[in-house]
Amino acid sequence: MNITFETSPAMHRRALIVLLFVTVIWGGTFIWMKMALNALEVKIDAYGITMVVFTLIAARFLIAIIALLSISRDARASMRDAVMWKKGAMLGGLMFAGFALQMVGLDDVNPATSAFLTSMDIVLVALLSTYFAGLPITRGLALGVVLATIGAGFIDGPPHLTWGRGEFLTLLGAVIFAFHIMLIQDLTQKYKPLGITQISFVVVFIACLVPLPFLAPNLPSAMWEIYTTKGVLVPLVCLGLFGSFLALVLLNTYQRHLHPVQASIIYTFEPVWATIFGLTFAFVPWSLWIAFGGLAIFIGNLVVEASSHKDADEATVSTAIELEEDD
């Protein structure tokens, strides 16, 4: 299921808009997850936060698996393709590991610290892009990385680092997410994006199921109690159809048309939308840090986009000069 990959300025612009829309969806996932967890407070006390969250993530990706299988021939074909299983398993394994580390780390650190450490994946993507892919990091990209990292890290207030277990696990999660972004860039340029996406969904689903028998003695009954709790079903369906299915299909289809650093910087809009939605539903209080962080992220993205246009213009001029010399 190899493909021939091509891109264009028009596709670049479309990818920017689509990935920005993806961050809106991701911002919504915070609200849907918060709604589900609020409804499950009694179950969390009974079974523990890890068991409840893994149960929700498993259902979320099962919904995504069914949705993608129902609309995509490539997704159905990938289920019988050994190569796609190998590549998709790598992507799904990294996605699950990043989620798990971030979730476990969040038990020991506050959200501001978690956001700051997770935003380190932007810096890591920049370094990985230069080292592994040979993609140059211009001054515009470097400035955008700094601004977006500061914005994402401080939108919930100054992080307080003590470098304990939670900080280490969260930072390790950021490393995993950085490799995930780079792997998406590589695999989706070589293989059918929807096929890769489908296998990654299946891997995350299975990985969530594996530890559950060790977390709940009477697993089927416990899972049924969680899924049938009032106030859980609607946000869970939203998480599956929008947060997993739609968001990741769009991401895996369109990220390949951008520089991976530019894509990772766009993803820093996720906490901006999450904060906006949180304010709307009274889940978070207003503070000046929200304005500071959001503005830094916005300016960082503007700097990167302006830099990318300048680089494209310079490349066009250089090509024209070379053609004249050849004549």
N, C-alpha and C positions, 0 to 999 in steps of 0.2 A: 504493500500500500504506500510505496514511495510516491512523492509528488515533485513537480517542478515548481519552485517558488519564485514569484516575481512580485515587485511592489512598484508604487508610483507616488508622485506628490499628492494626487487625489486620494489614494488609499491611505497615505500618511495622515492626511487631515481627518478622514473618516475614522481612522483608528484612534486619534486623539479624542474625538467626541464620544466614541463608543466606550473607551476605557474610563473616561470621566463619568459616563453613565453607570459603569460598573461600580465605581466608588460610591455613587448614590445608593445603589442596591446594598453594598456592603455596609454603608451607614445605617440602612434600615435593619440589617441583621442584628445589630446591637439591641434595637428596640424589640424585635420579635423574640430574641433570646431572653431579654430581660422580662418580657411579658410571660414567657413560658416558665422561667425560673421562679418568678414571683408566685405563679400559680402552683408551683411544686415545692413550696417551702416545707411542707410536712413530709413529703417524700425525700427531700434532701436530708432532713433530720434522721429519717429512718434508714436510708441507704447510702448517704454520703454524696457529696457534690460530684465526685469523679464518675460514679456509676450513673447518676442522672444525666450528666452532660454527654457521656459516651452513648447512652441510650438515645438521646435526642439527635446526636450527630449521625448515628447509624440510620435512624429513620429518615433524617434529612437527605442522606445520600442515596437511600433506597428509592425515595421519591424521584430524585434526580436521575437515577439509573433507568427507572421505568419510563420517565418522560423522554429521555434521549433515545432509548430503544424504539419508542413508538413513532419517532419522527425522522430518524436518520438511518439510511441504508449503510453508511460507513460505520456507524456505531454497532449495528447488528453484525456486519462482516468482521469487525475487530474482535468479536467474541470467539471467532474461530481461527484467528491469526496469531501464531506463536510469537512472531516478531513484535506485533502490537502489544501483546501481553507483557513481553520483556520491557519494552520502552514505557508503556503506560504504568507498569508496576513501579518503575523508578520514580515517575512523576507522582503517583498516588502515595508512595511510601514517604517521599519528602513532605507532601502536603499533610499527611497524618502526623508525622513526627513534629512538624512545626506547630500544628494545632495543639497536640498533646503537651509539648514543652511550654507553650504559652499559657495553656490552661492551668497546668500544675504550678507554674511559676507565679501565676496571679494569686494563688493562695497566700503567698508570703510577701508580695509587694503591692503597693497601691497602684491604681490605674495610671497615674501620671508617670511613675517610674517604668511601668510596663510599656507604655506608649513610647517613651524616650528610647528604651533599649531595643524595642522592636523596630523603631525607625532607623536603627543602625544598619538595617539590611540595605538601605540606599547606598551608604558608604561602601558596604561590602560588595554590592553589585558593581559599583564603579571600579573597585579594585579587581574583581573577577573578570569584568569585561576587558580590562586592559591586559591582564595576565593570560587568560585562557583564549579569549576570542580575538585578541589583537585589535580591539576597537578603541580608538583614541579618545581620551577624555579632554575636551577643550576647556578653556577657562570659563566659558558660559555654563557648561555642564557642571564643572566643579563648584561654581558659585551657587548654582541651583541646588546641588546636593547639600551644601552647607545650610542654605536658607530653609529648604524643605525639612531637613533633619531637625533643625532648631524649632521650626513651627510645629512639627508632629510631636516632638518631645515635650514642648511647653504649653500645648493648647489646654491641658488640664492642670496647669500650674507647674512650678519648678519641681523636677524629680528629686527625690532624696535617696541617694545611693549609699548603701552600706556594704554591698558586695557579699551578701550571704547566698544561701541556696536558691532563693527565688530569683535574685538578679542573675545568677549564673545560668539557670535554666532558661530564663527569658532571653538572655543574650545568645545562648546556644540556639534557641528557636529562631532568632533573627538570622543567624548564620544559615540555618536550614532553609528559611524563606528566600534568602539571597540565591542559594543554589537552585531552588525551585524556579525562581524567575529566569535564571540563566538556562535551565534545562528546558523550560517552555520555549524560550527563544530558539534553542537548537532543534528540538524535536518537531515543533510545528512547522518548521521550514523544510523538513525532510519527509514527514509522514502526514496522513490525513488528520487534521486537528480534531474532528469529532470522534474518530476512532481512538486516538490517544486519550481524549477526555473521558470516553466511556470506560476504558479500562482503569483509569485513575479513580473514577467514581467507585467502581467495584472494589478496588484495593482498599480505599478508605473505609468503605462499608464493612468489609471483612475484618480490617484491622481494629475497628471499633467493637466488633462483636467478640473478638478473641479474649480480651480481659474480663468481659462481663460475668462469666460464670464464677470468677474468683472474687467478684465484688458484691454479688447478691446470691445467697444460697438457693432461693426459689426463683430462678431467673424469669421463666415465662410469666409467672404471676406478677412479679415486680414490674416487668416491662409493660404488661397490660395495665396495671394500676397507673403507671406514668402516662401512657398514651391516652387513657380515658379520663384523666383528671380534667375537670372543667377549666377552660381557659387555655388549654395546651394545644388542641388540634389545629386551630386557625393559624396561630403563629408558626407552628411546626410545618404546616403545608406551605406557608409563605417562605420559610427558611429553605425548604426543599426545592420549590419551583423557581424562586427568584434568587435566593442567596447562593444555592449550589448550582442548579441546572442552568438558568439563564446567565448568571454572572460568569461562571467558569467556561461555559460554551463561548461566550463573547470574548472573554480574556484569551482563551487558547486559540481563538480564530484570528484576533486582531493584534495581539501584542507583538507578533513577529514582524509587523510593518513599522515598528519603532525601534530606536536604539534602546537596549534594555535598561540603561540608566534613566532615560526619559520616561519609560514606562513605570519604573519604580518610583520616580518622583511624582507622577500623576497619582499613583496609589496612595500618596500621603494625604490626598483629599478625603480619604476614608474617615479619619477622626473628625474632620471638619463637618461632614454630613452627619456623622454619629452625634456630634455635639449639638448641631442644629435640631436634629430630631429629638434629642434628649431634652433640649430646652422647650421644644414644642409640647412634649408630653410630660414635662415637669419631672424628668428623671435626673437632671443635673441643674445646678444653680448657675446663674450668670456670673461671670467674672471678666476682668479686663484681659486675663491671660487667653481667653477664647479669641478675642479680637487680635491680640498679638500673634498667637499661633496661626490663626487662619490667614492673616495678612502675610506672614512670612512664607507660608506654603504657596499662596497665590502669587507673590512676587517671584518666588523661586521657579515656579512653572512658567511665568512670563519670560524670565531670563533664559531658561532652557529653550523655549520655543523660538525666541528671537535669535538665539545663538544657532539653532538648527537651521533657520532660514538663511542666516549669514553664511554658514558653512556650505549650504546647498548652492547659494549664489556664487560663492568663490569656486566651488567645484565646477559649476557650469562655465564660468569664465576661463578656468584652467583648461577645460576640455576644448573650448573654442580656440584658445591660443595654440594648443597642441595640433589641432586640425589645420590651422593656418600654416604652422611650421611644416607640417607634412606636405602641404600643397607646394 
